[in-house]
């Protein structure tokens, strides 16, 4: 076997996203180094990999940490990024990191455009991809432009903002321009750059995604198509539970691959779709680019280990055949899924009835993240959690 198999993969971040990547690599005996700011985060508590505490996941602290790690190894290592702020840092500093890591990225400006909702909208429209109408708001002067949209709509940040996320919902379903204006007046002091996007009719279980790794010259290395079951908050939030969607895999894989090829994207990415119940068509909602998705592990649970495929591709190793389970597996964040089931419209998802459930935290062969979380929740109820 190629000696590059012994090179560790570096996973930056310690959250649930990172935990899924660490486990996906660890179960196939790929050595892992986990880098995070919090030694108590889920990925840092996994049995897999060596743990490195870094002062920050962006800025000079991160760059110095990554370069120091790489100098211990003779060849470039695989780098898995799990947070948007780290994507921006790595892309902007690619010349400094490129001698030490495999950086499969599009050009910086193109990557920043794909990470921005209006930038993605313009790229999608330029290649004729199916997207709902969207209007960008950067100041109150832009508000008259939203009158032309058909309501209800979704009102959300144009790009990731941690300050916004600490104070407001991920997105708002709005019924009129007046409602947008009222919300914008409240949000603008924190974040002025927002978008209003026409609502795609359907429930959370009409939201699909296609996770991919794209190699040199647009080569499709690995792909998996899944479907959300529940989201939190319902209708506008992130994934609470999801499963495989083999029945539409060919269609969504083709749409995702074609779009990424048209805009010159390579590396780790995914596309979120929603099937409109009015016309039964799939519309692109937004991409995730240059990092892994929150629910990335659902692919590995269903036999498509994208982190392993990416690692082997970049290290010149032969790919391993995928093995789809007979019964699809559900990836579930237990607390978010419970809240969604209690408050949302989807209490029972008939299409995934009988699928096997895998808790995002619990694994019999890697129990520490689940145990830590359980003990913390018990402590919180007793008023003992720090």
N, C-alpha and C positions, 0 to 999 in steps of 0.2 A: 504494500500500500504506500501511496505517496506520503512522504514524511510530513507534509503540510497538515495531515490529519492531527498531528500532535499540537499544532498551533492553537492557542485558546481563542475563543470568540469573546469580544468585549461587549457587554450589555450595559448601556447607560440608562439609569433610572431604576427605581425600586418598587414601583407600584404594581398593580394587578396585571397590567399590560406586560411589564418586564418579567413578572413571575411566570407567565405563560411562555415567554421566549426562553427563559432559563430552563424550564422543565422540558420544553421541546428539544433543546440541545442536550441537556443532561441525560435524558432517557436513551439517547443514541450514542452516548459516550464521547460527545464533543466537549473538551474542557472549556470552562466558562470563567470569566472574570466579571463580577457585577460591581458597577460603580454607582454609588448614590450618596446623598448627603445625610441620610438617616439610617443608622445601623439597625433600626427596628422595622424598617419597611418590609413588605412581604417578600420581595425578591431577595433581600439581604438575609432573610431568615431561612431560605431554602437550603436543603442539604447539598444542592448542586453548586459547585463553583467556589472560587476564592472571592472574598469580599473586600472592596476598597472603599473607604469613606473619603469623599471629596467635598471641599468646602462649598461648591456650587456646581450646577449642571449647565452653566453657561459662563462666558467670560474667560479671563485669563486663568482662573483657578481650574476650570475644566480642561482647557487646552494643555496646561502644564502637567496636569494629572495624566492625561492620555499619552502625551509624549513620553513621560517618565515610564509609564507602563510598557510602551512599545519598545523602548530601548533595551529591554531585557530579552527581546526576541529578534532573531536574525531576519525574518521575513515579515511582510505586511500581514496584519491580522484582520479578521472580519469584525466590523463594527455595527452593532445593532442599536439604533436610537429609538427611544420610546416616547419622547416629549417634543412638542413643537419648538420650544425655546432652544433646545439642544440642536434641532435641525438647522435653525437659523445660524447658530454659532459654528457648527461643523461646516456648513456650506460656505459661509463667509471666510472661514480659515482653511479651506481645502488645500491650498498650496502648502501650508505648514503641516497638515496631517497626512497628505497623500503619500509621503515616503514611508509612512508607518502603518497605514490602514487601507483596506480595499474600500474606496469611496465611489460607489456606483450612483452617480447623480447627474441630472441634467444641468445645463448652465444655471448659474446663480439667479439671474433675472427671471428665467423661465420658471425656476423652482419657486421663487417668491410670488410670481403671478399665480401659480397653481395653488399656493397656500392662502391666497386672498380670494374671498368669495366673488368679488367683482372681476378680479383677474381671471379666475376660472370661468366665470360667465362669458366673458369676452372671447376667451379661447374656444369654449364650447360652441358659441354662436358662429365663430369664424370657420369652423370645420363642419357645421351643420349637425352637431350632436343634439339630441333631444333634451332640452332644459326648460324649466318654467321661467316666465318673464321675471326679471329682477331689476330693481332700481336701487342705486347706491345713494346714501344720504351722508354728506360730510358737514352740512350746516343747515340751519333752518331754511335757507334759501332754496334747498333742494326739495322741500316738502311738497310743493305744488306738483312735482313730477309723479308722485305716487297716486294722484287722482285717476290716472289712466289705467291702473291695475285693476284686476278683478278680484274681489274679496270673497272669502277670507284669504289672508296672507300670513307669512311667517316673517317676523321681525327679529333679526339676529345680528351679532357682530360681523363685520366684514372680514376680520381675521382674529386669531386667538389673542385674548387679552386676559392675563391672570388677575389684574385688578378688577376688570369687569366681572369675571367669574366668581370673585369673592363676594360680590354684592347683588348680582342679578341672575335671573334664570338663563340657561343656555340659549333659549329662544322663546319667543312669545307668539301665540296664535292670535292674530288681530282681525277685527271685523270691519274696520273702517279707517279712512285716513285720519280722522279725528283721534282715534285710539292710538295710532302711530305717533301723532304729534304730541299727545300727552305723555306717552312713554319716552319719547325722544328728549323731551324737556327734562325729564328726570335723569336719563342716562348720559346725556351729552357732556356734563362736567367730568364724567369718568372716561367715556369713550365716545368720540364724535363720529367715528367711521362705522356706519351701520348699513345694512341692506334690508330691503323689503322684497320678499319673493312670493309669488303666487302659490297658494296652497295646492298640493296634489291630493286629491280625494282618496281616502283609504285609511286603514288602521295601522298601528305599529307593526302588525304581522304582514303588512304589505310592503315593508321595507326590506330590501335585499342588499347584499354587498358582494363584491368580487375582490378577493385578496390575491395579490400577485407579486412575483419577483421577476423583473425584466432585466435581461443581460445585455451584452454588447450588441449593437446594431438592432435593438428591439427584439432580441430573441426571448421568447417566453420560456422561462425556466420552470416556474411552478405557478399553479392557479387553483383557487378554491372558491366556490360560490356558496353563500349561506343566506339565511333569512332570519330577521329578528322575530322573536316571539313577543317579547314585551320590552318596553323602553321606560326609562325614568328620567324626568317626569313623563307621563304618558303623552303621546302625540308629538312631543317636541324634544325629547331627551335622548340620552345615549343608550347603548345597549344594556338591558338588564338580563336578557336571556336570548339565545339564538341557537340555530341548528343548521344542518346541511340542507341545501336546496338543489339536489341533483337534477330535478325536473326542468330547471331553467338554466342549468350550468352552461350549456353550449351557447345559448343566446347571450347571456351576460358576460361570459368570457370573451366572446367575439366583440361585443360592444366596448368592453374595457380595453382589450388589446388594441383595437382599431384606434380608439381615442388616444391612448398613450403613444402609439406610433405616430399619429398625426401631429401631436404636440412635442414629440421628441423626448418623452419621459423614459428614464431607465432607473432601475433600482427597486427598492421596496415601496410598494404603493397599493392602494385599493380604491375602488369606486363604490359609492353608495347610490342605490337606485330606489325609486318607489314606483310601484305599479298603481296607476290611476284606475280606480274602480269604474270610472265613467267610460273610458275607452279601452281599458285593459292593456294599455301601453306602458312600457317602462320609461321613466324619465330619470336622468342623472341629477342627483342632489348635490353631492360634493365629493371631491377626492381626498384621500389621505396620502400624503406623499413624503418619501424619504424617511419614513419611520413606520414602525409596526402599528397595527390597529389595536384598540382596546381589547377586542375579543379575538385577537389573532390565534389564540390557542384552540379555538373551535376547529380550525382546519387540521391541526395535529391530532386532535381527538377523533377526527373522522378520516384519518389515514393519509392526510396531505401535510407533511411536515415542511412548511415553507422555510423556516429558519435553517433547517438541515439542508434543504435543496440549495439555498443561497450560499451557505458556507461551502458546500462541496463544489458548487459552480466556481466561486471565486478562488478556490484553492486548487482548481484543476483536477478534481476527483470525479469519478463516474457517479452518475445519479443512482439513487436507490428506488426501486419500483414502489409505487404507492399501493396500499392495500385498504380498500374501502370496507368499513365494517358492514355486516349484514343489516344491523339495526342502527340507524343514524343516532348520533350522540348530541345531546344538548349541553351547551356551556351556559352556566347560570351563576350570576352574582346573587347570592341568596337574599341579602337584605333589600337590594334594589328591586329584585323580582317580586318579593313579597309585597313591598309597598305598591308596586305597579299593579299587581293582581288585586290588591285591596281597593285602590282608587281608580284604576283604569277600566276600560271597556272590555279588555280581553282577560276574562277569568279562566276560560278553558280554550286552548288552541287545538282545535280538532285535527289539524294537519300534522301536528307533532305528537299526537296521542300515541303512546307506546314507544316513543324514542327514549333512549337511556339518558338519564340526567347525570352530569358531572359538575359537582360544585367547583367554582373557580378557585376556592381556597384549599379544599380538602383533597388530599391524595394519600392513600395508605402508605405509600413508600416515600412520602415527603410531607409529613404531618405538621411540621413546626409552624408554617404560616397560618394554618387553621387554628392550631392551639393558641397561638399568640393572640389572634383576633378574638377567639372565644373568651379567653381570660380577660382581655381588655374590655369586652362588652359586659362581662360579669362585674368587673371592677367599676365600670361606668354606672351600672344600675345600683351598685352599693355605695356610689359616691367616692370610690377609691382610685379611679383612673387619673393618671397625671396628665 
